[in-house]
């Protein structure tokens, strides 16, 4: 089964909790803190596997979850970090964050790896908080939560030449003649239900990959017929080969077919029309073909290659011309560098550290990634930890901001689902 788009959720592993422990051994006075740090949570990494051509393995996985790091232990034993979770995907896979709309990765190179979700760092044990003024801290940190993301994963096939055209114009027959690909061929529309790839050999020991894309119809760019389900695969092609039934065997006007396909390509992605394109006039062995070709050339001032795929005639000049165009047009990335949000910029991009909202009289809501991260990593089991948490908020300017906004003594302050009393 060919599956080229899935929606999944990924959850990187949480960091392990730090340990609060003290050294108590005979003949060792003032042993001090002895708690180790937690281990790092598992990162989730997508890696290209050239043996894969479909996302079938991901179709039934609603959530991909990395392992948590181990908790720290006494005797300064640090928890073990979790190994990264490697998710193998086909070459040409694009990963998009559904919540932000950002493109996280374009996995178009051999053995390429991309960090998609970062595991949480381990919480520090109480040994890490020892200072000259606090030689026996009684608190440690919880592990940081790993990143959670909702993703759209789609394959945009790697091919040099893409065959496009309306149903039953002969695309599958062409690729079967010029390569060893054997797609299904029959006398009805939408015989091809998934793209077919074939390696084509041209003169001077040149070869390239050709993709036979399922037939398009009017409205394909908006989902009609097979819709934009397969239009995405033409985005990576370097040259477009537009196949037209010049005989009009199904009662269509070849010129109108030409305009219709170009319209659908433009509406899907205007960049497609900027790619080099050749026109292949197929079924030239049928009646009316020569007359229709003459009318077509009067309206379209470009080179047209006449062939009969059914009789395997006229294909060699087409193959050589396609190879020439590929020589003249080197491969370019599907996305520019500024279109792909690097993971570091995405995670640490500059933003307000917190926001304060007055929910109602006497109730204030504090939100923000940094505030919530500090809160989640704080163990409120000791007075020292609580004081340290309050000190961090004060350093962030939250106390001053609440006072400026009109907060009064004993007002309720909420972070996530927890409530605190405001004290000046």
C-alpha positions in Angstrom: 0.0 0.0 0.0 1.3 3.4 -1.0 1.0 5.9 1.9 2.5 9.3 1.4 1.0 11.4 4.2 0.3 10.8 7.8 -0.5 12.9 10.9 1.2 11.8 14.1 2.1 13.0 17.6 5.6 12.8 18.9 6.6 13.0 22.6 10.3 13.2 23.4 11.3 11.6 26.7 11.2 13.5 30.0 14.4 14.1 31.9 14.9 12.0 35.1 14.4 13.7 38.5 17.4 14.8 40.5 17.9 13.1 43.9 18.0 14.7 47.3 20.4 12.7 49.5 23.1 13.2 52.1 26.3 11.3 52.8 26.2 9.5 56.1 29.2 7.3 56.6 31.1 6.3 59.7 34.3 8.4 60.3 33.2 11.0 57.7 32.0 14.2 59.4 29.8 16.7 57.7 29.2 14.4 54.7 27.1 16.9 52.9 24.8 16.6 49.9 25.1 13.3 47.9 22.3 13.3 45.3 22.9 12.7 41.6 21.4 14.3 38.6 18.7 12.8 36.4 19.4 11.5 33.0 18.5 13.2 29.7 15.2 12.2 28.0 15.3 10.6 24.6 15.4 12.8 21.6 13.2 11.9 18.6 15.2 11.9 15.3 13.9 11.3 11.8 16.4 9.5 9.5 16.3 8.8 5.8 16.2 5.1 4.9 16.6 4.6 1.2 15.0 1.2 1.4 11.6 2.8 2.3 9.3 4.4 -0.3 6.1 4.8 1.8 5.0 5.9 5.2 3.0 2.8 5.9 5.0 2.0 9.0 3.8 5.3 10.5 0.2 5.1 9.4 -1.0 3.2 12.5 1.2 4.9 15.1 -0.8 7.7 16.6 1.9 8.6 19.1 5.7 8.1 19.0 7.1 8.4 22.5 10.7 8.4 23.6 11.9 6.9 26.8 12.4 9.0 30.0 15.8 9.5 31.5 16.6 7.6 34.7 16.3 9.4 38.1 19.4 10.4 39.9 20.4 8.3 43.0 22.3 8.7 46.2 26.1 8.5 46.3 26.2 11.1 43.5 25.1 8.5 41.0 23.7 10.2 37.9 20.7 8.7 36.1 21.4 7.1 32.7 20.3 9.2 29.7 17.8 7.6 27.3 19.1 6.7 23.8 17.6 8.8 20.9 14.6 7.3 19.2 15.3 6.9 15.5 12.3 7.0 13.2 13.1 5.9 9.7 11.4 7.6 6.8 11.7 7.6 3.0 14.0 10.0 1.2 12.1 13.1 0.3 10.1 13.3 3.5 8.9 16.7 4.7 8.0 17.2 8.4 5.7 20.1 9.3 4.6 21.2 12.8 0.8 21.4 12.6 0.5 23.8 15.6 2.9 26.4 14.2 2.8 25.7 10.5 6.6 25.6 10.5 8.6 23.2 8.3 10.8 21.4 10.7 12.8 19.2 8.3 13.2 18.4 4.6 14.9 15.0 4.5 16.0 14.9 0.9 19.6 13.6 1.3 21.0 10.1 1.7 21.2 9.1 5.4 20.1 12.6 6.5 19.1 12.9 10.2 17.1 15.7 11.7 16.2 16.4 15.4 12.4 16.7 15.5 11.6 16.7 19.2 14.2 17.4 21.9 14.2 15.3 25.1 14.0 17.0 28.5 17.2 17.6 30.4 17.7 15.8 33.7 16.9 17.5 37.0 19.9 18.4 39.1 20.5 16.6 42.4 21.1 18.5 45.6 24.8 18.1 45.2 24.7 20.5 42.2 23.2 23.3 44.4 25.9 23.2 47.1 27.5 26.6 47.6 29.8 28.3 50.2 26.7 29.8 51.8 24.5 26.8 51.5 26.6 23.7 52.1 23.7 21.3 52.6 20.8 22.1 50.2 17.7 20.1 50.9 16.2 20.4 47.5 16.7 19.0 43.9 14.9 19.4 40.6 12.4 17.4 38.7 13.3 16.4 35.1 12.3 18.7 32.3 9.5 17.6 30.1 10.4 16.5 26.6 8.9 18.4 23.6 5.5 17.4 22.4 4.5 18.1 18.8 1.7 17.3 16.4 3.2 16.6 13.0 2.3 16.2 9.4 4.7 13.9 7.7 4.5 13.7 3.9 6.7 12.2 1.1 7.5 14.3 -1.9 9.2 11.8 -4.1 12.7 12.3 -5.5 12.5 12.3 -9.3 14.2 14.2 -12.1 11.4 14.2 -14.6 7.6 14.2 -13.8 5.0 13.1 -16.4 1.8 15.0 -16.0 -1.4 15.1 -17.9 -5.1 14.2 -17.9 -6.1 10.5 -17.3 -5.6 8.1 -20.2 -3.1 10.2 -22.2 -0.5 7.5 -22.1 1.9 8.4 -19.2 2.1 4.9 -17.9 2.8 3.5 -21.4 5.6 6.0 -21.9 7.4 5.1 -18.6 7.0 1.4 -19.4 8.7 1.9 -22.8 11.6 4.0 -21.6 12.4 2.2 -18.3 11.9 -1.2 -16.6 8.9 0.2 -14.6 5.8 -1.9 -15.2 2.8 0.2 -14.1 -0.7 -1.0 -14.5 -2.1 -0.1 -18.0 -5.8 -0.3 -18.9 -8.4 1.5 -21.0 -10.0 3.4 -18.2 -9.3 6.5 -16.1 -7.3 6.5 -12.9 -5.6 3.1 -13.7 -2.5 4.5 -11.9 -3.4 5.0 -8.2 0.1 5.8 -6.9 3.2 7.3 -8.5 5.6 5.0 -10.4 9.3 5.5 -10.6 11.6 4.3 -13.4 15.3 4.8 -14.3 15.6 6.0 -17.9 18.8 5.6 -19.9 19.7 8.3 -22.4 22.6 8.7 -24.8 26.2 9.3 -23.6 25.7 7.0 -20.6 23.3 9.4 -19.0 20.4 8.2 -16.9 17.7 9.9 -14.8 14.7 9.0 -12.7 11.2 9.6 -14.2 8.0 9.6 -12.2 4.6 8.7 -13.7 2.1 10.8 -11.7 -1.6 9.8 -11.6 -3.9 11.6 -14.0 -5.1 15.1 -13.0 -8.5 16.5 -13.7 -10.0 20.0 -13.3 -10.0 21.0 -9.7 -7.2 18.6 -8.8 -5.3 21.4 -7.0 -8.3 21.7 -4.7 -8.7 18.0 -4.1 -10.9 16.8 -7.0 -10.4 13.3 -8.3 -7.0 12.1 -7.0 -6.6 15.7 -6.1 -3.5 17.3 -4.7 -2.7 13.9 -3.2 0.0 13.4 -5.9 0.6 16.9 -7.0 3.1 17.3 -4.2 5.4 14.7 -5.8 6.0 17.0 -8.8 7.4 19.7 -6.6 10.9 18.1 -6.4 11.1 17.3 -10.2 13.6 19.3 -12.2 11.8 19.0 -15.5 8.1 18.6 -16.2 7.0 16.5 -19.2 3.5 17.4 -20.2 1.8 14.5 -22.1 -1.2 15.4 -24.3 -3.5 13.1 -26.2 -3.2 14.9 -29.5 -5.8 12.6 -31.2 -8.6 13.9 -29.0 -9.7 10.3 -28.7 -12.0 11.1 -25.7 -13.6 14.1 -27.3 -11.3 16.6 -25.7 -9.6 19.5 -27.3 -5.8 19.1 -26.8 -5.2 22.8 -26.4 -7.9 23.0 -23.7 -6.2 20.0 -22.0 -2.9 21.9 -22.1 -4.4 25.0 -20.5 -6.3 23.0 -17.9 -3.2 21.2 -16.6 -1.2 24.4 -16.4 -4.0 26.0 -14.5 -4.0 23.2 -11.9 -0.2 23.3 -11.6 -0.3 27.1 -11.1 -3.0 27.0 -8.4 -1.2 24.3 -6.5 2.2 26.0 -6.6 3.1 28.8 -9.0 6.8 27.7 -8.8 5.9 24.7 -10.9 5.3 26.7 -14.0 8.8 28.1 -13.7 10.3 24.7 -14.2 11.6 23.6 -17.6 8.7 21.9 -19.4 8.4 20.0 -22.7 5.2 19.0 -24.5 4.8 15.4 -25.6 2.1 14.9 -28.2 1.1 11.2 -27.8 -1.2 9.0 -29.9 0.1 10.4 -33.2 -0.8 7.1 -34.9 -4.5 7.8 -34.5 -6.8 9.7 -36.9 -7.1 13.5 -36.5 -3.7 13.7 -34.6 -1.9 15.6 -37.4 -4.7 18.0 -37.9 -5.0 18.7 -34.1 -1.2 19.1 -33.8 -1.2 21.7 -36.5 -3.9 23.7 -34.7 -2.1 23.2 -31.4 1.2 24.6 -32.7 -0.6 27.7 -34.0 -1.6 28.5 -30.4 1.4 27.2 -28.4 4.8 28.5 -29.7 7.0 25.8 -28.1 8.7 22.7 -29.3 6.3 19.7 -29.4 7.6 16.1 -29.5 5.5 13.7 -31.6 5.3 10.2 -30.3 3.2 7.0 -30.3 3.9 5.3 -27.0 1.6 2.4 -27.9 3.9 1.7 -30.9 7.1 2.7 -29.1 7.9 5.4 -31.7 9.5 8.8 -31.3 10.6 8.3 -27.7 14.4 8.4 -28.1 14.6 12.1 -29.1 12.3 12.9 -26.1 14.6 11.0 -23.7 17.7 12.7 -25.0 16.1 16.1 -24.8 15.0 15.5 -21.2 18.6 14.5 -20.4 19.9 17.7 -22.0 17.5 19.8 -19.9 18.6 18.0 -16.8 22.2 18.8 -17.6 21.3 22.5 -18.0 19.2 22.6 -14.8 21.0 21.4 -11.7 19.1 20.2 -8.7 17.9 22.8 -6.2 16.5 22.5 -2.7 12.7 22.3 -2.4 12.8 24.9 0.4 15.1 27.8 1.0 17.1 27.9 4.2 14.8 30.6 5.7 11.8 28.5 5.0 13.0 25.7 7.3 12.9 26.6 10.9 16.0 25.2 12.6 15.3 23.3 15.8 17.4 25.6 17.9 15.7 28.7 16.7 12.3 27.1 17.1 12.9 26.1 20.6 14.7 29.1 21.8 13.3 31.9 19.6 12.9 35.2 21.5 9.5 35.6 23.1 8.1 37.2 26.2 9.1 35.1 29.2 5.7 35.4 30.8 2.3 37.0 30.5 0.0 38.1 33.4 -3.8 38.2 32.9 -6.4 39.3 35.4 -9.0 36.5 35.2 -11.4 38.1 37.7 -11.2 40.2 40.8 -8.6 38.6 43.1 -7.4 36.1 40.6 -4.3 36.4 38.3 -3.1 34.0 35.7 0.6 33.7 34.9 1.6 31.8 31.8 4.6 31.4 29.6 7.0 28.6 28.6 9.8 29.7 30.9 7.6 30.2 34.0 5.8 26.9 33.4 9.1 25.1 32.9 10.5 26.4 36.2 7.3 25.4 37.9 7.2 21.9 36.6 10.9 21.3 37.5 10.4 22.4 41.1 9.8 19.9 43.9 7.6 21.6 46.4 8.3 19.1 49.1 10.8 21.3 51.0 10.7 24.9 52.2 14.0 25.6 50.5 12.6 24.6 47.1 9.6 26.8 47.6 11.8 29.8 48.6 14.0 29.2 45.6 11.0 29.1 43.2 9.7 32.4 44.7 13.1 33.9 44.3 13.3 33.0 40.6 9.9 34.6 40.0 11.0 37.7 41.8 14.1 37.9 39.6 12.0 37.6 36.5 10.1 40.7 37.6 6.8 38.9 38.2 6.3 40.3 41.7 6.9 43.9 40.5 4.6 43.4 37.5 1.7 42.0 39.7 2.1 45.0 42.0 2.1 47.4 39.0 -1.1 45.8 37.6 -2.9 46.3 40.9 -2.6 42.9 42.7 -3.4 43.1 46.4 -2.3 41.1 49.4 -3.8 37.6 49.5 -5.0 37.7 45.9 -4.9 34.3 44.2 -2.1 33.7 41.6 -2.5 30.7 39.3 0.2 28.9 37.3 -1.2 26.1 35.2 -3.7 24.5 37.6 -2.0 25.5 40.9 -2.9 28.4 43.1 -0.7 30.6 45.3 -1.4 33.5 47.6 0.2 36.8 46.6 2.3 38.4 49.3 4.0 41.8 49.0 
